[in-house]
Amino acid sequence: GGVVRQVADHLSNVGAPRPNQSTQSQALAPPDFLHQLDITTQEVLDIISTQQSLGSSSFKIPGVENSLTFNRNINIAQLRRLKRQFVTYTKSHPPSDMTKLKESFVQYLQSVV
């Protein structure tokens, strides 16, 4: 009887598990999150495409402090693929501040190109 009682006492005194990624609830994104994400990323791609066609390799994106600089031309198919990768990642890790979406995308592009 002593061992059973010790096990029962131990089980009844164990607290909840420590929070981790699987036990924490995801931050709720605004209802128009995907729409905003698509519009924002497409706006950046449009600026890059237009300025690249004019021969530029440095891009000033309105609302983003730092310029984006590519050391080579990136075609529209590559830009779309990078956009899809960013959208996929961002859907599972929504930012707490939606105003930082554009800046995050620009930083992402700068880091992968």
N, C-alpha and C positions, 0 to 999 in steps of 0.2 A: 503494500500500500504506500510506502514512503516514496518510491521512485515515481509512481503515477502522480502522486500529489505534487512532487517537485516539478514534474513536467507540466502539469495543469497550472501550477502557480506561475511558472515561467511564461507559458503561453498567454496567460491572462494579463501579465505585466508588460508584455512586449508592446511598444508603441507603434504608431504608423510608420511605414517605411519613409526614409528620407526622400524628398522630391527629386526626381530626375526627369529627363526629357520625355520618357514614356508616361509618367504620372502627372505631369503638369499640363494644364489645358492650354491650347494654342491661343494666342492673342487673336481676338476677333478683328478681321479686316472690315473696313467699311463696305456697305453693300455694292458700291460702284467701283470697288478696288480693281478688279480685272479690267474694267473699261478704262479707268484712269491710267493703269499700267500700260495698256496698249497705246492709248493716245500719247502718253508721255514718251515712251520709247520710240514710237513712230515719228514724232516731232524731231527727236534727236537724229534719227536716221535720215530724215528729209534734209535737215540742215547739212549733215555730213555729205550726202549725195550731191546736193547743189554746189557746195563749196569745193568738193573734190573735182566736179566737172569744170570748175573755173581754175583748176590747177593748184588749189590750196592743199596743204598737208597739216595745217593747224586750224582748229575750229573753235570759235567762240560760241558757246551755247548760252542763249539768254537764260538768266536765272542760276547759272553755275559759275562759281568764282574762277576756277582754273580753266585754262584752255585745254583742249584735247589735241594731242599731236600724234600723228601716225608717221612712221618712217617709211611707209610704202602705201600704195593705193589699195584700198579694200573695196572689192566689188560688192554690188548690192546683194548678191546671194550670200556672200560671207557675212555681211552686216545683218541680214535677216536671220541667219543661223545663230549669230551671237545674241541677237535679240531674243530668239526662242530660248536659248540657254539661260539668259538672265531672267526671263519671265517664268520659266520652270522653277528656277531656284527661288525667286521672289514669292511665288505662290505658296511655297511651303515655309517661307521665312518672311512674312509680311513686315515691313518697317513700322516702327511705332509712330513715326512722323511722316505722313504722306507727302509733305512738301519736300522731302529729301529724295523722292523717287528719281527725279531727273539727275541729280547729283550722283546718286548711287550708280545709275546706269552709265554715266560718263566715266566714273571711276572704274567701273567694271571693264568698259571698253579699253580704257587706257592700260589696265593691267593685263589684258589678254592679247592686245595687238602689238 
